[in-house]
Amino acid sequence: MSIAMLLVAALSIYAYINYLFPLYGRLLRGAPVVETPYLAFGLLMAPPALAILLVGCAVCIWTGKKFDPSEGSRLHRFQTLMFGLSLKTLLYVVPAVMILTTLALLGRGYSPCPKLLISGSAWQLFWVNDERVCFKPDHYINDNWPCKVIDGKDVCVQVDGR
Protein backbone atom coordinates (compact mmCIF):
# COMPACT_ATOMS: atom_id res chain seq x y z
CA MET A 1 0.00 0.00 0.00
CA SER A 2 2.87 2.35 0.78
CA ILE A 3 4.35 1.86 -2.68
CA ALA A 4 1.00 2.60 -4.34
CA MET A 5 0.55 5.68 -2.16
CA LEU A 6 4.01 6.96 -3.07
CA LEU A 7 3.32 6.38 -6.76
CA VAL A 8 0.05 8.32 -6.61
CA ALA A 9 1.74 11.13 -4.69
CA ALA A 10 4.60 11.26 -7.19
CA LEU A 11 2.17 11.24 -10.13
CA SER A 12 0.13 14.04 -8.58
CA ILE A 13 3.16 16.21 -7.86
CA TYR A 14 4.52 15.53 -11.35
CA ALA A 15 1.18 16.51 -12.92
CA TYR A 16 0.91 19.69 -10.84
CA ILE A 17 4.45 20.80 -11.70
CA ASN A 18 4.52 19.78 -15.37
CA TYR A 19 0.93 20.28 -16.48
CA LEU A 20 -1.18 22.50 -14.25
CA PHE A 21 1.23 25.20 -13.01
CA PRO A 22 2.74 25.86 -16.49
CA LEU A 23 -0.79 26.19 -17.90
CA TYR A 24 -1.53 29.22 -15.73
CA GLY A 25 1.96 30.66 -16.25
CA ARG A 26 1.47 30.53 -20.01
CA LEU A 27 -2.00 32.02 -19.68
CA LEU A 28 -0.68 34.93 -17.59
CA ARG A 29 2.23 35.53 -20.00
CA GLY A 30 -0.09 35.53 -23.01
CA ALA A 31 1.76 32.66 -24.68
CA PRO A 32 0.72 31.99 -28.29
CA VAL A 33 -0.25 28.39 -27.43
CA VAL A 34 -1.64 27.10 -24.13
CA GLU A 35 -1.86 23.34 -23.60
CA THR A 36 -4.77 22.41 -21.34
CA PRO A 37 -4.52 18.88 -19.90
CA TYR A 38 -8.08 18.43 -18.67
CA LEU A 39 -7.41 14.94 -17.26
CA ALA A 40 -4.70 16.31 -14.94
CA PHE A 41 -7.33 18.38 -13.11
CA GLY A 42 -8.69 15.11 -11.72
CA LEU A 43 -5.54 14.75 -9.62
CA LEU A 44 -6.62 17.71 -7.49
CA MET A 45 -8.58 15.17 -5.44
CA ALA A 46 -5.45 13.22 -4.51
CA PRO A 47 -4.15 15.11 -1.42
CA PRO A 48 -7.08 14.26 0.92
CA ALA A 49 -7.09 10.63 -0.21
CA LEU A 50 -3.32 10.42 0.27
CA ALA A 51 -3.63 11.92 3.75
CA ILE A 52 -5.88 9.11 4.96
CA LEU A 53 -3.74 6.51 3.19
CA LEU A 54 -0.66 7.89 4.93
CA VAL A 55 -2.35 7.78 8.33
CA GLY A 56 -3.79 4.32 7.64
CA CYS A 57 -0.40 2.93 6.59
CA ALA A 58 1.27 4.46 9.65
CA VAL A 59 -1.34 2.90 11.96
CA CYS A 60 -0.94 -0.49 10.24
CA ILE A 61 2.84 -0.37 10.59
CA TRP A 62 2.65 0.81 14.21
CA THR A 63 0.06 -1.71 15.40
CA GLY A 64 0.63 -4.59 12.99
CA LYS A 65 -3.13 -4.80 12.39
CA LYS A 66 -5.38 -3.73 9.55
CA PHE A 67 -6.67 -0.16 9.60
CA ASP A 68 -10.28 -0.32 10.71
CA PRO A 69 -11.07 2.54 13.11
CA SER A 70 -14.07 2.09 15.35
CA GLU A 71 -17.17 4.13 14.65
CA GLY A 72 -17.08 7.56 16.31
CA SER A 73 -13.32 7.55 16.95
CA ARG A 74 -11.04 10.40 15.82
CA LEU A 75 -9.50 8.20 13.16
CA HIS A 76 -12.93 7.23 11.83
CA ARG A 77 -13.99 10.89 11.66
CA PHE A 78 -10.70 11.78 9.97
CA GLN A 79 -11.12 8.94 7.49
CA THR A 80 -14.68 9.99 6.69
CA LEU A 81 -13.64 13.63 6.34
CA MET A 82 -10.73 12.89 4.00
CA PHE A 83 -12.69 10.53 1.75
CA GLY A 84 -15.56 13.04 1.72
CA LEU A 85 -13.18 15.89 0.82
CA SER A 86 -11.63 13.80 -1.92
CA LEU A 87 -15.02 12.92 -3.40
CA LYS A 88 -16.33 16.50 -3.12
CA THR A 89 -13.15 17.80 -4.75
CA LEU A 90 -13.63 15.36 -7.62
CA LEU A 91 -17.33 16.17 -8.03
CA TYR A 92 -17.35 19.94 -7.42
CA VAL A 93 -13.90 21.52 -7.42
CA VAL A 94 -12.41 19.74 -10.44
CA PRO A 95 -15.29 20.62 -12.83
CA ALA A 96 -15.37 24.19 -11.47
CA VAL A 97 -11.62 24.63 -12.05
CA MET A 98 -11.98 23.20 -15.56
CA ILE A 99 -14.84 25.59 -16.36
CA LEU A 100 -13.07 28.61 -14.83
CA THR A 101 -9.87 27.80 -16.73
CA THR A 102 -11.82 27.50 -19.98
CA LEU A 103 -13.59 30.81 -19.28
CA ALA A 104 -10.26 32.47 -18.49
CA LEU A 105 -8.85 31.22 -21.79
CA LEU A 106 -11.87 32.49 -23.70
CA GLY A 107 -11.73 35.79 -21.81
CA ARG A 108 -8.08 36.28 -22.75
CA GLY A 109 -8.89 35.81 -26.44
CA TYR A 110 -7.80 32.19 -26.90
CA SER A 111 -9.64 29.77 -29.15
CA PRO A 112 -9.34 25.97 -29.29
CA CYS A 113 -7.06 24.52 -31.97
CA PRO A 114 -7.69 20.81 -32.55
CA LYS A 115 -5.09 20.78 -35.36
CA LEU A 116 -2.26 20.96 -32.79
CA LEU A 117 -3.55 17.89 -30.96
CA ILE A 118 -0.83 15.29 -30.51
CA SER A 119 -1.89 11.85 -31.71
CA GLY A 120 -3.17 9.72 -28.82
CA SER A 121 -3.66 12.63 -26.42
CA ALA A 122 -7.38 13.31 -26.53
CA TRP A 123 -7.28 14.32 -22.86
CA GLN A 124 -5.60 17.63 -23.67
CA LEU A 125 -6.53 20.59 -25.84
CA PHE A 126 -4.40 23.33 -27.31
CA TRP A 127 -5.65 26.92 -27.24
CA VAL A 128 -4.17 29.66 -29.44
CA ASN A 129 -4.42 33.44 -29.30
CA ASP A 130 -3.27 33.83 -32.92
CA GLU A 131 -4.87 31.76 -35.68
CA ARG A 132 -1.54 31.69 -37.59
CA VAL A 133 -0.13 29.25 -35.00
CA CYS A 134 -3.06 26.87 -35.47
CA PHE A 135 -1.69 24.43 -38.03
CA LYS A 136 -1.12 20.71 -38.48
CA PRO A 137 2.47 20.20 -37.24
CA ASP A 138 4.89 17.83 -38.88
CA HIS A 139 6.59 17.14 -35.54
CA TYR A 140 7.11 18.53 -32.03
CA ILE A 141 10.25 19.59 -30.16
CA ASN A 142 11.06 20.55 -26.56
CA ASP A 143 7.90 20.95 -24.49
CA ASN A 144 5.33 20.19 -27.23
CA TRP A 145 6.43 23.07 -29.46
CA PRO A 146 4.79 22.44 -32.86
CA CYS A 147 7.02 22.52 -35.95
CA LYS A 148 6.33 22.61 -39.66
CA VAL A 149 8.85 21.93 -42.41
CA ILE A 150 8.79 24.84 -44.87
CA ASP A 151 11.24 24.89 -47.78
CA GLY A 152 13.37 22.23 -46.08
CA LYS A 153 13.68 24.19 -42.81
CA ASP A 154 12.00 23.58 -39.47
CA VAL A 155 9.77 26.45 -38.42
CA CYS A 156 8.70 26.04 -34.79
CA VAL A 157 6.41 28.03 -32.51
CA GLN A 158 7.81 28.70 -29.04
CA VAL A 159 4.70 28.00 -27.02
CA ASP A 160 5.89 28.94 -23.54
CA GLY A 161 5.43 32.68 -24.15
CA ARG A 162 8.96 33.61 -23.14
CORSUL-V362903 format. One record per pair of residues at least 4 apart in sequence whose C-alpha atoms are under 7 Angstrom apart, sorted by the first residue. I is the first residue (numbers start at 1). J is the second residue. D is the distance in whole Angstrom. If there is no record, write none. Layout:
I:J:D
I:J:D
//
This chain:
1:5:6
2:6:6
2:57:7
3:7:6
4:8:6
5:9:6
5:50:7
5:53:7
6:10:6
7:11:6
8:12:6
9:13:6
10:14:6
11:15:6
12:16:6
12:43:6
12:46:7
13:17:6
14:18:6
15:19:5
15:20:7
15:40:6
16:20:5
16:21:6
17:21:6
18:22:6
19:23:6
19:37:7
20:24:7
21:25:6
22:26:6
23:27:6
23:34:6
23:35:6
23:36:6
24:28:6
25:29:6
26:30:6
26:31:5
26:34:6
26:160:6
26:161:6
27:31:6
27:34:7
29:161:6
30:161:6
31:159:6
31:160:6
31:161:4
32:128:6
32:129:5
32:130:6
32:159:6
32:161:6
33:126:7
33:127:6
33:128:5
33:129:7
33:159:5
34:126:6
34:127:5
34:128:6
35:124:7
35:125:6
35:126:4
35:127:6
36:124:5
36:125:5
36:126:6
37:123:6
37:124:4
37:125:7
38:98:7
38:123:6
38:124:6
39:123:6
41:94:6
42:90:6
42:94:6
44:94:7
45:86:5
45:89:5
45:90:5
46:50:6
46:86:7
47:51:6
48:52:7
48:82:5
48:83:7
48:85:6
48:86:5
49:53:6
49:82:6
49:83:6
49:86:6
50:54:6
51:55:6
52:56:6
52:79:6
52:82:6
53:57:6
54:58:6
55:59:6
56:60:6
56:67:6
57:61:6
58:62:6
59:63:6
59:67:7
60:64:5
60:65:5
60:66:6
60:67:6
69:73:7
69:75:6
69:76:5
70:76:6
71:76:6
72:76:6
72:77:7
73:77:6
74:78:6
75:79:6
76:80:6
77:81:6
78:82:6
79:83:6
80:84:6
81:85:6
82:86:6
83:87:6
84:88:6
85:89:6
86:90:6
87:91:6
88:92:6
89:93:5
89:94:6
90:94:5
91:95:7
92:96:6
93:97:6
94:98:6
95:99:6
96:100:6
97:101:6
98:102:6
99:103:6
100:104:6
101:105:6
102:106:6
103:107:6
104:108:6
105:109:7
105:110:5
106:110:5
106:111:6
109:129:6
110:127:6
110:128:5
110:129:4
111:127:5
111:128:5
111:129:6
112:125:7
112:126:6
112:127:4
112:128:6
113:126:5
113:127:5
113:128:6
113:134:6
114:125:7
114:126:7
115:134:6
115:135:6
115:136:5
116:126:6
116:134:7
116:135:6
116:136:6
116:137:7
117:121:7
117:125:7
117:126:7
128:133:7
128:134:7
137:146:5
137:147:5
137:148:5
138:147:6
138:148:5
138:149:7
139:146:6
139:147:5
139:148:7
140:144:5
140:145:5
140:146:5
140:147:6
141:145:5
141:146:7
145:156:7
145:157:6
145:158:6
145:159:6
146:156:6
146:157:6
147:154:6
147:155:5
147:156:4
147:157:7
148:154:6
148:155:5
148:156:6
149:153:5
149:154:5
149:155:6
150:154:6
150:155:7
//
